Amino acid sequence: MYISSDAEATGTRRAGSGGDAPAPLGDVRGPRYDASGSSSEARLITLHRSNRLDRLAECLGEMLRRPLSDAARPEIVSVQSQPMRAWLQMRLAERLGICANVAFPFPRELIGELLRAVLDTEARRPDPFQREALAWSIMDLLPPLLERASFEPLLRYLSGGPDGACERRFQLARRIADTFDQYVLYRPEMVLAWDAGLPQGPDGPLADGDRWQMELWRALVERHGPVHAAARVRTFCQRAPESAGRLPPRLFLFGITALPPLYLDVLSHLPAGVEAHLFLHSLSPSLPQRARAADDGAEPAGNCALAVLGRQARSFERLLLARAVVQDAGGGLFQDPAEPGPGSPTLLRAFQAGVFHDRDLADAPATDGSLSLHSCHGRLREVEALRDRLLDLFARDPSLEPSQVAVLAPDIEEYAPLIDAVFGGLAEPRRIPYAIAGRPLRAASPLLEAFLAMLDMARRRCTLTEVFDLLSLDPVRQKFVLSPDEVEELRELARDAGIRWGRDASHRQEHGQPALADFTFRFGLDRLLLGVAMPQDRIFGGVCPLPGPVGKEAHILGRLGAFCETLFAKIADWARPRPLDAWQRDLQAAIEQMLADEERNGADRQHLHEALAVLAQRARTAGFAGDVDLATVRGALAEEFSSEPAHGRAFSGGVTFASLLPMRLIPFRAIGLLGMSDDGFPRARGGIGFDLIARRPQPGDRCLRDDDLLQFLEAALAAGEHLLVAYPGQGIRDNQPRPPSVAVAALLEALPPAGRGAIEVRHPLQPFSRRYFDGSDARLFSYDERYLESARGGRSAASRSFLDAPLAGPGRSDVTLDELCDFFASPIERFLRDRLGIRYSRLAEEEPQREPLALSSLEEYQVRAWLLEGVLEGASEEKTEQRRLLQARGMLPPGALGEAEFDRLAGEIRPIVAEAQKRRGGDRPRRIEVDAQVGGWRLCGVVDRVFPAGRLVADSGKRNGKRLLDLWIRHLALCCAEQTPRHSVLISRDKEETPAIHLLPFAPQAAKHLEDLLQVFFQGQTRPLPFFPKTSCAYAEALLAPNGTPEKAMADARGEYHAAGGRPGEVEPIREYVRCAFGSEEAALQDEEFAHLAVRVFRPLLQLSRSGSP
């Protein structure tokens, strides 16, 4: 505590809980409320005005040089935000040599401490009228009150249905609590009249439709007593004159732009021995005169930016004028921006001088770069454009340090990932040190994000994507001892096991679906775990085992099972509502069981436990003991974590990125503003239908729109030398212009017409546009060398700089047959995944989220392939048994739909089956072991489906390069393993009923061909190779055909490479890998090595193979 009293105070607020900057408030009508008629005479607050925060800090520093009589007492300097606190501490330390024994409470905290000091024990217990606790009181009181006729509008709102009724009631209670809190601050006389049973509204009798608010308020007062702030302030005003010994001798409110009238009442009733100083940031010396003129109904014309953007500042001046509670200290703290200073006059200074003198600019300096507007295609381009502007400023002015630059946005969290991507990706010497300050606690803490995501699962369907997205979060993944690669491997296994959604059959039933276990996590986990110990061709407990990791690697299946069992047990338990004390206990247990306890997240873990304890304490303070559901608890916690900022990183030595609200007054040499779009800034006026203040606004009342406009102007005036404003002014899809914010329009209106167009820069869609490098517009430039060559029309910068040099070889000489085949199926993907550890997961929308009601093309192919494999292996051809096995594998839709799909697909492959049975005869296939020395390498593996006449492969798809190449590689291995002449046959689907036959005769030079393929394989371990089996085969076939030309070959290759006619191109599944390695899909196809590799790999295959029936 920084304010002494005769008794120790208890129940102080948690740090930061009252940290929001107070909004401008006030009722300017007549004298301050006095229900008892015994209010003491008001004293005048000393007012210090300036348009410069640094001048106010200098004045404060000089006043602090005069020590207090009691050296142990702290000085009290109230500020409106954490960044203001940090900035002021630094400035005072610079001026005084040290800043020690100074308390920096927020205004709400300061007023609370003053009330506690004077009212002693009456204000000691936890405050039931504190906004967060008040919501729980309202939550408890609403059900019986809803039976009254006056509450019919609320009853109608809450009768939307039983689902989410508790959460809906709490959301309403929270909105009402926020509104009542504003009534206390803005209309204290109204709530005091309600205490007395008088139905008074903001400016007259309370309307019948609003009487429920007074009835609810009186129910709150009846429950807790008249201990709300309005009643306590009234008592404070009566007792304060005799309480000087309990209060500090002086206190300061610094950098204030507005205060509620309730706070002014407290400050103006401090006893004679207490000094109160208000350091007010004022846009212009003319504001008091404008306020007086507005009250007289004759507001003069002046600077249009000040008129449009400064409404809220004028409103607070009118409140001060009407209240008559301040006396101006004078002292000449204003500073004219037009006064001579270092450097020549600039457009930015001219704009600031126009606001200062409250007049529009008739003339101004030519465009000098001090003020610029940047129209971009979306948020990412805003950040990219800003980065180049800052690099240019640093290059032009070596004295400008990154710590002297701030970049502000209405909500910095919307830009945080983009800032990290753009500024965090720069290499020396272009790297700009930076920090993102004031992010919500939830966004800055992986632990809190994982906790809320875990709670979200209770109301979700538990799809494959949702469950594995939760498991992939670091705190969860580390708790169950899994690596990121293992999580991705498990995701692939779960997808292959047929998991779609739902815990089990009962969970599906809860969601209104048939109680079938198929495609649930229970179904898939059973398949995976059984696959460790059982063969895959048997049904056990209604499921078919799925082969997965074996040996030591199988432990990851156990950890997946432990995660799912723990999560699903919690979800089932959380379905039962319970009191908040019980939720605190059960959720703390879930934290221990589901989230890793690491030293680096210890503070966040402690904060999470404290938040649960505070939530339960608020309910106890409110007298709320009812049961609530998890959704209500989750909503309350999410609001807590979203509103409370993490420990800031402002003024850390680099460029400070932050939200506009807490930083807008702090001076910087250069300030950037992001997100100044027409639809995103300013916010709408807000308010809800029953808000009496919004219906009858008065000067000094809070208005979200005017708040935002004022913040924009304050930030523009805080810029010392440069102001850069960016907004999404061009459509990403249609390139159509989008209007800027009304704040930007007001800024432009305040400039001379001749200079408005010159400061607006329209940026191209891409950062590698030639316009940045051709010099056609001096305002467009780039410091990113990666884009220069691309802009010149050369090969993609990304592909040229992907590897400075090929990697060293893998350091081994042995290769498995499967490994060789997998490599040639997708060399680029295998290089990035195996050598560099780069993995691109399938997009969430590509993952199946429901059980299949109709099979996709891929799923149909998998069913046909399974049936054909059974034919070649001599498995049972009994249709019912085949269908049961397929359903136990999760390969068919459930029920009759699955039966119909099976019959259709089995009929489609009947010609291929007949041909395969004819060629197979009655023989069973053999598996031939391969262990061959090929050149300097060893190739080992197994060739399957080998019959006496040769190898037989049946495929329900059409012949393509990928299938041919797999057949070719295994055929060569078979020829090396056995010198007995054999051929390989591929039976595939054709347009006609007759299946296509492709024959590979015995290859006498099999070892030579394999050696060449192994050379390509090991080249592909050192760098990405532009080889695509289907596309490359199409190129080679066309080129090696009679009259083939490179142009005809490339045209055929493109037909396979890109999507066409509803058919996906070969590049589609690996698009991200190709872009990563070559910069774009087209760059890989145009690479000079593409044609060479296509011919090198496919020429021997095409020369030896032939189609037809031998």
N, C-alpha and C positions, 0 to 999 in steps of 0.2 A: 504493500500500500504506500502511496506517495502523499496521501493526505492524512494528517494525524487526527485522532479523536480520543475522547476519554475512555473508550472501550474498544477492544479489538473487534474489527469487522470480520464477518464471515460471509461465505457464499459469494465470493467475487467471481466475475465472469472469466471464462477461458480467454486467453490471449487471442486477439483477432476476431472474437465473436461479434464485436460491434464495429468492425472495421470498414464497413461501407461508408463512403462519403455521404454525409447527410444531404438530402435534397433541399432546395429552397422551399420554404414553407411560410405559412403565416396568414392570420386574419387581420387585415388592416383596419377593421371597423372599430372605432371608439377605443375606450380604455381596455386594459387587459382584464381577463375574467377575474371575478372576486365574488364567489358565491356567499361568503360569510360576511363580507363588508369589513374585514379586519386586515386586509393586505397592507403591508408596510410600504412606505414611500420608496419609489424606485430611485436607483442611483444611475449615473451615466457611465457607460462603458467607453474607455478611451479608444478611439478609432484611428488606425494608421493605414493610409491608402497609398498604393503605388501600382503602376502598371508593370513593374519589374519585380520578380520574386527575389532576385539577388539584392535589390535595394532594401526590401523588407527584412531580409536576413541580416544585412548590415545594421539596420536600426535595432533589431532584436539583440544582436551581439553587443552593441553599445549599452543597451539596458541591462544585459546580464553581467556586464562588468561591475555594476553596483551590487555588491554581495548582500545576501540576506543577513539579518541579525543572528540567525541560528545557522551556522555553517553546515550542520548536519541535515538540514531540510533540503530536499531536492527542489530544483526549479521545475515548474510544470509548464510545458509547452505542448499544447494540443495540436495535432495535425490530422489531415484527412485521409492519409494513405501511407502504406509501408514505404513506397519509394520516396515520398515527401520526407518521411522520418529519416531515411538514410541520407538523402541529399542535404537536409538541414544539419544533421550531425556533422557531416564533412565540412560544410561551410562554417559552422560555429567553431569547429576545431581549427580550421585555417585562420580564423580571425582571432580566436582567444588562445590559441596554442593547445588547448585541450577542451573536449566536451565531456564533462563528467558530472555525475550527480544531477542529471537532467532526465526527467520522466517525459515520455512522449505519448500520452494517451490519445485515443481517438475521442472526438467530441462526446459521443454517447457514453463512453467509459468515464470521461471527466465529469459529466453531469451526474452520472450514477454515484461516483465517489463523493461529490459535493452533497448529494441528498443523504447518503449514508452517514457522512460526518455530522450533519446537523440533526437528522432524525434519529440517530443512534439505533437502538434495538428495533424500532418500528420498521426499519428498512433492512434488517440484517438477514432475514430468512430468504431463501430462494424466491425470486420474483415470479409469481404465477401469471403476471401480465406481460412477461417477456414474450416476444412474438412466437418463438418456437414452442414454449410451454403452453401458451394461450391456445394454440391449435389443438392440443390434446384435450384441454378443458372443453372447447367447443365440440370436439369429436364426441365427448362423453355426454354433453348436455343436449345435443341435437335430437336424438331419438324421441325422448318424451315431449320435447317442444314441438316436434313435427305434427303432433296431434292437434295443435291449435290452428284455428282457421287462418290466422295471420301468416303462418309459415307455409301456406299452400304453394307459393312459388318454389320454395326449396324442396318440398316434398315432390313436386312434379319433376324437378331436375334429378332428384335422387332415385326416381322410380324408373330408371332406364332399364332395369332388369336385375336379377339376382347376381349375375356374374360381375365380380369386381365391386360389389356394393360397398364393402369396407374401404377399399382404396378410393372409390369415388367420394365417399363421405369425408375421408381424410383430406383429399384434394380440396374439396369445398371448405372444410374447416380451416385449412391453411390459407386459402384466399381471404376468408372472412377475418382471420387473425391478422393478416397483413393490412387489411383495410382498417380494422379497429386500431391497430398500432398507428396508422397515419392519422386517424381521428384524434388520438391523444396528442400527437405532436402538432397537428395543424388546427384542430378545432377543439381545444381543451374545454372551452366553455360549454360546448354541446354535450360532451360526455358527462360533465359535472351536472348539467341539467337533467340528463337521464338518471344519474344517481339519485336526484331528488324527485324522480317520477314525472318530470316535465317533458312532454313530447316535443322537444325543440329540434328543428332541423338546422342546416347551415345558415339559413337566412330567414327563418320563420318557422311556423308550426310544421311538424313532421307529417308527411303525407301518410294516408292510411296504408298504402302499399309498402311503406318502409318501416312500419311500426315493429315488425319482427326484429329489426336490428336493436331497437331500444329494449325490447323484451329479452333478447338474448344477452345484451350487455348487462341488464339488471340481474339476470340469472348468474352471470359470471361474478358480479359484485357480491351477490348473495352468497355464493360459494366461497369466495376468497376474501371478502371484505373490501372496503374502498382503499386498496393499496396500490392502485395503478398510478402511473407517473403524474397525471393531471392532478389527482388528489394530493399526492406527495409534494408536488411543487407548490400547491396552494399552502400546505402546511409549512413548507420550507420558507416561503415568502414571509410567513408570520413569525417564524422562529429565528430567521437568519440574523437579525440585528443583535441578538444576545449570544451569538455563536461564533464570534470572531476568533476565539481561542481554539476552536476546532478546525478552522480553515486556514489554508496557506495565506501568507501575506500578499502574494501576488500570483497571478497566472496569466498565461498568454495563449491565444488561439491564433495559429499561424497559417497563412496561405488559404484562408477561408474565402469561399465564394458565396456561401449561403448558410444560414442556420434556421432551424425551426423556431417559431415564436416561443414555444415552450422553453427552449434553451435560453433564448434572450431574456425570458422572465427570470430564470435562475441567475443568470449573470448580472442582471440589473438589480437584483435584490441581495447581492452580497453585502456584508456589513461594511461599515466605513473603513475599517482597517485593512480591507482586502482590495488590491488593485486588480482590475480586469482590463486586459489589452487585447483588442481585436485587430490583427494584421490582415487587412482585406486586399485581395488582389482585385484591382479595378481596371477595367479596360480603357477608360478615358476619364480625365478630370471632369468631363461634361456630364457624366452619368447622373449625379445628383440633380443637376438642372433639368435634364431630360425627365427624371422621375417627377419633379415638381410640375413640369409642363404637362406631363401625362395626367397627373391628378387634376389639373385644371382643364383637361380636355383639349389642349392645344400643343401637342408634341411637335416640335419644329422639324423641318427636313434636315438631313445631315448625311453622314456616311451610310451608304446602303448596306454595307457589310455589318456595320454596328447595329443598324436598325433591324436587320433580318436575323442575324446570328446572336445578338446580344439581348434578346428579350428577357431571358431569365435573369441576367445581371440587373437590368432595369427593374425587374419585378422585386428583387431583393432590396434595391435602393428605395423603392416605394414602401416596402415593409419597414425599413429603418426610419424612413421619414415619418411614417404614420405612428410608429411606436415611440419615437422621440426618446430613445434610450442610449444614444451614442453622442459623444462629443468628439469633434475632429481634432486630432493632435497637431495638424499642420506639419511643418517640418520639411516641406518640399521634397518628398520622396519620389514624385513622378519624374520620369525621364523621357524627354522628347526623342523619338527614334530618328528624327530628322537632324538632331544636333550633330555637329561635326564630330567625326570619329575616325578611327583607322580605316583607310581605304576610301574610294570614291562612293558617292551616293548610288544606291542600288534600287532596283524595282521593288524588292522585298521591303527595304526600309521605307520606301515611298508609300507602299500599301499600309505598313504599320503606322506611319505618321498620319495617314488619312484617317485611320480608326482613332488614333490618339486625339486628333483635333476635331473629329466628328465632321469631316467634310470629304466629299468625293474628290478624286484626283482630276484636275483639269489637264495636267501634263505629268509625265513621269520619265525617269531615265529609260534609255533604250533597253531592249531585252539583253540581259547580261548573265543569264543562267542562275541568278539568285532565287528565282521563282519559276517553277516549271510544273506543267500538268502532263500526265502520261496516260494516254488511252491505250489499253491493252486487251488482248483476247484472254480473259480469265485471270484467276488469281496467280497461277504459276507464272504467267508472263509478267504480271505485276512485279513479282519478286525478282525475276530474272532481269527485267529492265532496271529495277532499283539497284541491283548489284552492280551493273555496269556504270550507273550514275555515281555510285559511291566510289568505285575504283577510279573514275575520272576525277572526282573531287580530291581524293588522296594524291593522285598523280600531279594535279595542278597546284596543290597547296600542301607542301611537305609539313607545314606546321599543324595541319589538321590531324588530330589523333582519333582512332576509332572510338575512344571513350567519350569523345565530344559529339557523338552522333547518336540519335535515337530514331527508331522506326516504330510508329504506333499504328494500331488498327482498332476498329471498334471491338473486336473480339480476337485477340492474338491467337487463341487456340485454333481458330479456323485456318490460320496461316502457318502454324508451328511446323507441321510435317514438311511443308513446302520450303520453309526457311532452312530447315536442316538439310533438305535435299540440295538446295541451290548453294547455300553458303558453306555447308559442311563438306561439299564435294569439291571445293576449290583446292588446288595444290599451290605450294609456294612457287613464285613469290606473290601470286594473286590472292592468297588466302586472307580473308578478313576475320579477325577474332570477333566473336559475337556471343551473346547470351540472350536467352528468352526468359523474361522475368514475368512473374505473376500468373503463371499457368495454373489452372485449377488443380487442387491436390490430386484429384482422380487422374488427370492426364499425366501428371508428373510422377506418379507412383504405379509401377507395374503390379505391386501387391494389391492396392485398392482396386485397380482395374480388374484383376483376376477375381477378387472377392465378389464384386458386383456381377461379373460375368457368371460366376458360379450360382449366385442367387437367381439370375435370369433364367437358368436352365429349368427352374421349377415351373415356369409357365410356358415352356416351349415344348415342341414335339420331340425333342431329342433326336434330331436328324444326325446323319453321319457327319455332316459339315459342322453343325453346332457343337457336338461333343468333342470332335477333334480340334476345333478352333480353341475350345477351352483347354484341352490337354496341351496344346502347343504354347500356351502362355507360360513364361519362364517360371513363376512361382509354383504352378501346378506341375509342370513337367519335371522340375527339379525335386519336388516332393516325392515323385514316384520313380526317381532315378532313371530318367530317360534322356537321351540326347536328341537334338533337333532332327538328325537323320533317322534315328530310331522311330520318332513320332511319325515322320513321313512314311517310313517303311510300314508301320502299323496302319496308317491311313490306307495305303494301297492294299494291304492284306484284308482290312475290314471291308473295303469296297469289293474285293474279289470274293469275300465270304458272303456277299449278298446283303449286307447291312444297309438299310435305308433309313428307318426311323423307328422310334419307340423303344422303351426299355424291354417290354415283354408283351404277352398277349393281353394281360390286364390293363396295361398302360394304353394300348391301342383302343381297348374298350372304353376307357375314360374319355377318349377323344371321339367317341361315337363311331368307331370302326369295329368290324367283326373281331372277335377275340382269337385271332390267329397269331401264332408266334413267328410265322414266316417273315423274313426281312427285318426282324427286330434285332437289337443288340444281343438278346439272349440266344437267338437263333445263330447269329454270326459267331459269337464267342464260343458257343458249343462246337461249331464246326472247326474253328481254329485250334481249340484245346484238344479236341479229339484227333485232329490231324497230326499231333505230336506222337501219338501212340498207335494209331490204327490206319489201315490202308484206305484209300479214298473211294474204293468201289463197293463199300458196304454201307448200309443204312443202320444207324444206331440212334435210338430215341427220336426218330423222325428227321434226323439230319445226316448229311454225308460229310465225313471228315474232309478238311481242306489241308493239303500239305503246306507247311510254312517253314519257318526257321527250325533248324534241328541243332542238337548238341547244346553248346554253350549259348548260342544265339537265341534259343527258345525261351530264355528267361524273360525276354521282352513281352511275350504273350502273357506270362504271369503278372507282369506289372500292369499291362493293359487291363487284365481281369480285375486286379486289385483296385485300380482307378475307377472302373465302371461300377463295381460292386459298392464301393464307398460312395460314389456320387449318387447312384440310383437309390441307395438306402436313405441318403439325406433327402433327396427329392421326395421320396414317399413319406418320410416323416414330416417334412415341411408343409405337406398338404393340410395339416391340422392347425387351425388358429389357436393362439395361446396368448397369455399376457406378455407385456414387453420384458418383464424380468425374466421370464422363461426363454424368450427369444434371445436375450443377452447371453444367457448360459449356453443355449444350444448352438448359437452362431459362433460363440467363442470356441466351443468344442470343434465345430466344423473347420474353423481356421487352423486349428492344430492338426487336424486330420487331412486337410486338403492342400494347404499352402506351405511351401518350404520356409523354414526358420533360418534365415541367413543373417549374418552380421550387417550386411549392407542395407537390408530392409528392416532393421530392428526398429528404427524410429517410426517408419510407416506402420509396422505391426503394432507398436504401442499406441499409435494414434488411432488405429482401427479398434483396438480394445477400448480405448477411452471414448470413442464415438458411440460404441454400443452402450457403455456405462452412462454416458450423458443422455442418450435417448431414453433409457430406463428411468434416469433421475428426473427428466422433464415430465414424464408420465406421472411419477410420484408427486412432483410439485403440483401438477394439474389435478391431482386426485383421480386420475384415470387408471382403472384396474381391469378394464374389459379385455376381451380377446380380440386380437387383430390378426389378419392374414399376412403371409410373407410379402405379398406385393406392396402392402402399406408400409411395412418396415423397410423394404428395399427402396421405395420412393423417398422416405424420410432420410435415409442414409445417403442416397445419391444426391439429393439436394445439398446436404451438408458438405459432401466432398466436392461438389461442383462450385459452390459459392465460396468456399474457403481456399485462398491461394496457397500454393506451396511456398516454402521459404524462398524468397526472391533471390535473383542473381543480378539485379540491376547494379550498375556502376562497378562491374567486375573487370574493367580494363578494356573491354571491347565494345562494339556497337550493341546498344541495348534495344531489344525488341520487346514490346510490351503492349498491353491494352491501353486505349486512349484515356479512359477515365482516371486512373491513378497517376498518370505521368504528364498530363497535358500542360501543367503550369511550369514544369521544371525546365529551365533554359538549357539549350544545347546550341552549339554552333551550327549544326545541320539537323534538320528534322524531316523524316519521311512519313507520309501518311498513306496507308494502304486501305483498299476496300471502300473508297468513297463513291459508291454506286448509288443510283437513284432508288433502287429497290432495297438496298441494304442499309442505307444511312441517310437521314437519321431514322431512329425507330418511330413506329407509330405512337400516337398519343397514349395508347394503352388504356388501362382502366377496365373495370367490369361494370355490368349493368346496375348493380346496387350501390356503387361507390358514390356517396353523397357529395364528396368533395369534387369529383370529376363532373358531376351534374351542375354544381354551382361553384365554378372556379372563382378564385379571388387572387389578387396580386400576392405573389409570394408562394403560391401553391406549386407543387412539383408537376412538371410536364416532361415526359421522357423525350419527346421530340425537341423541345427547347433546351433541355439538358445537353443533348447531343450536339446541337448547333453551337451552343456556347463552348463546349469542349473543343470543337473544331477551331473556333476563332482563338481560343486561348492557346492552343498548340501552335497556330500560325503566328501568333504574337511572341511566342517563346523562342522561335527560331532566330538565331543570331545572324547568320549569314546566308543560309540556304534553306529553302522549303521545297520539297518535292512531293507532289500529290499524285497518286496513281489510282486508277479505277478501271473496272472491266468495261471499257467503252465500245468494244466491238464484239459481235457475236462470234463464237467459236465455229458454229456450223454454217452461218449464212453471211458472216462478215458485215452484217448490218450495224450501223452505229447505235449505241445505247447511251442514253443521257447520263450525265454525271449527277451526283447528289446536288440537292438544292443548296447545300453549303458551298460547293464548288462554284455553282452558278452565281451565288452572292459574291464570292470572292472575285470572279471575273467581272461582275457588274461594277465593282468598286474600282476597277482599273480603267485607264483611258481606252476608248474603243480601238485605237490604233495598235495597242500592245496586246490585246487579248488573244488574237490568233497566233501571234509569234511565240507565246509560251506553251501552246498546246502541241504535244508531240504524239502522233499516231504511230504506234509500233506495229511492225509486221506480225503475222501469225506465228512464224517460227523464229527461234533465236539465230538460225543459220541463214536467214534471208540475205540475199545479195545486197539488199538496200543498206545493210549495216556496214558493208565493206566497199561499196562502189563510190562513196563520196558524193552521191547525188543530193544528200540532205545532211548538212553538217551536224544536225541534232541527233542523227542516228549513227551510232557507233557501237562497237563491241570490243571488250577486252578478253574474250574467250577465244583462244587460238584454236581450240578443237573444232570450231565451226568455220574457220576461214577456208580450209581446203574444200569443205563441202559446199560452201557458198560459191567457190570458183568452178564448181561442176565436176570436181574430181571424185575419187572414191571416198566413201563415207569416212569422216574423221574417226568415228568409233572403230571401224574395221582396221584402219591403218595403225591406230594406237592401241589396239586390243592387247597385243603382245609385242614388247620391244624386241624379243628374240624367241625362237622356239624353246620350249622347255627341254630339260634334259630327259633322256629316255627313262622308262620306268625301272630300269636296272634289273630286268629279268629276261629269261629267254624261253620260258614255257608258257603256252597258251592253250586254253581249253577250246574244244570245238564249239561249244555253246557261246563262249566269250567272243570267238571270231565271228560267228553268225550274228550275234547281238550288235557287234560293232558296225558291221556293214549295213544293218537295218537303219542306223541313224548315227553316223560318225561324229557329227557336231555335238549332238546331245551326250553321247558317251564321253567325249573329251571333256566337256564342261562339267559333267557330273562326276566322272571318275578321277580326273586329274586335278580339277580346280575346286571340286566340292560345291559347284553351283547347281542348284535345283530349282526348277520352276514347278510349283504344284499346279495341278489342274484347277481351273477356275471353279469357285464354289457353285456357279450356276451349271457347270458341266457335271457335277456330282449328282447322282440321282437322289432326290429328296423324298420320293414316295415309292411304294411297291409298284412294280411294273404292271400296268393294265394292258399295255400293248408294248411289244418289244421294239427297241430301236434297231437300226440296220446292223450295228455292231453286235447287239445281243442275239439277233437272229443268226448272224454268222457264227457266233460262239456255239449256239445250239446245234447248228448243222455240222460244225467241226467236231463236236463231241460225238454225234451220232456216227459220223464217218470214221472217227478213230475207233469206235467200238466195232465197226465192221471189219477194219483191218486187224484188230486185235483178236477177233473171233469171239467177241462178247455176245451175250444173249440178245437176240433180235426180237424178243417178246415185247410188244408195244407197251403194255401196262407196266412192265418192269422198267423199261426205259424211261417212261414218263415219271414214275415214282422217283427214280434216281435223279432225274433233272430237277424235279420239284424239291427234293431234299438238298440239292445244291443251290437252290435259289435262282435257277435259270429260267423258270417259267412263271407266268402270272398265277396267282392262286385260283383254285376252283375250276369252274367250267371254262373260264377264259384260257387257262393254261392248257386244258385238254384240246381246245380248238386250235391254239397256236401250235401245239405239238403235231397234230394231224396235218396241218398245212405245211409246216417245215419239213416233216418227214416225207411228204409227197413231192416237194420240190427237188429233193436230192435223190429220188428213186433212180433216175438214169445213171447217176454217178455211182450209187450203191451197186447197181447191177454190173457195171463195168468193173468196179473194184472186186466184186465177188468172183467174176469170171477170171480175172488175172490172178487173184490170190489162190484160187482153187481151194483145196482142203487143207493147205499148209498153214502152219502158225508162224508168225513173224519171229525173226531172231534179232538180237541186239549184238552188234559187232563192236568189240573193244578196239579203239584206235590209240596207238602209242607210237608215233612216227617221228623220226628226225628229219626235219625239212630244212635244208640249208643249215643255218646256225641256230635254228629254233626247234623246240620240241612241241609237237601238237598231240594232245591226248583228249580222249572223250569217248562217246558212244554214238554209233549210228544205228538208229532204230528202223523198224519196219522193213527188214531185209528178208526177202523170200529167196527160194532157190534160184529163180530167174533174175533176181535183182531187187532193187529197192522200189517200193511202191508208195506213193503219196497221193491221197485223195483230198481235194480241197473244193469247197462249195463256192469259192470266189472265182473271179476271172483271172486268167493268167496275167501277171504283171512282173515287173523287174524285181520286186522284193521277193516274191515267191520263187522266181527262177534262181535268184542269187543264193537263197537259202538251200534250194535243191542242189545247186552247183557245188557249193562249198562242201556239203555233206557227201555228195557223189565223189568228189576228188578225194576226200578222206577215206571213203570206202575203197576206192581204187588203190590207194596207198596201203591200206590195211590188208587187202587180199588181192593177190596177183591174178586170181581167177577172173577172167573177163566177165563183168557184170554191167548191166545198164540200170538207169534210174528212170522212173516214169512218174509224171505228174498228171493226174486226172483232175480236170477243173471244169468249171461251168462255161458253157458257150451260149450264144444267143438261141441256138436251136435246142431241141430235145436231146440231140446226140451230144455227149460230153466231149470236151476238147482233150486231146492226148498230146503230151509233150515228152519227147524221148531224149535222154542223154546217154549215148553209147559209152562203152569203156574208154577211158582217157589214158592213153599210154604215157603221156607227159604230165600226169596228175601232180607229181612232186614239184615239177617246175612251175606249174600254175599256182599251186599252193604257196610256194616260196614267194612268188610275186604278190599274192594277196597278203601274206604275212608282212612283206615289206611295207605295203600300204597301211596295214594295221599298226605297225610300229611308228610310221610317220604320223599317223593319227593320234598317237600318244603324246606327241610333242607340240602339235598345233591343230587347229580346227581345219578339217578338209571339206571343201564344197562338193560333197557327194551325196546324192539322194537316189536310192536304188530304183524307184519307179521312174523318176525324171531322167536319171542318167541312162537307164536302159532305153527309154524312148528316144533320147538323143543319139545313142550309139546305133540303134536299129535303123533310124532314118539316115544317118550319115553313111553307114556301111551298106545300105541298100543300093541297088543299081540306080545310077543317076542321083544319088544322094548329095546334098549340099549342106554346108554349115547353117545356112539360113533356114532351110527346110527342117534340119535337125533341131535347131533352136525353137522353131515354131511348135514342133511336136513336143519338145521338152516342156515348154510353157503350158501346153495343154494338160500335162500331168501335174505340173508344179502348182498352178493356181486353181482356185475353185472355178467350176464352170457347170452350167446346167443343173444346179442344185447338188452337184457332187463336190465334196470337199477336196481341195488340192492337197498334195503330199506335204506341203509346207505348213498346213494349218496346225497340226498337233505340236509342232516344234517351233512355231513362229518366234517365241521369246528366246529360244536358244540361238536361232539364226540371227536375230537382231543383236543379241549380245555379242556374238562372234564377228559378224560382218557389218553391223550397223543397220542393215535393212535386208528384206528378202531378195530384192532385186540385185543388191550388191553381190550376194552369194552366187546367184545365177550368172552374173556377168564376170565373175572372177575367172581369170585366164586358166586356172587350174581345173575348172569344172569340166570343160570339154576333154582335156587330157585324161583325167581320171575316169570319165565315162567310157572312153574307148579302151583304156588300159584294162579296166576290170571286165568289161562285157565282151570285148572282141573274141577271146578264146571260147567263151560260153556260146556265143552266137554262131561261131564257125563250126562248133562241134554238134550243136543241138539241132533237132528237127522236129517238126510236128507231124502227127499222123499215127497210124496204127502199124507197128512192126509185124 
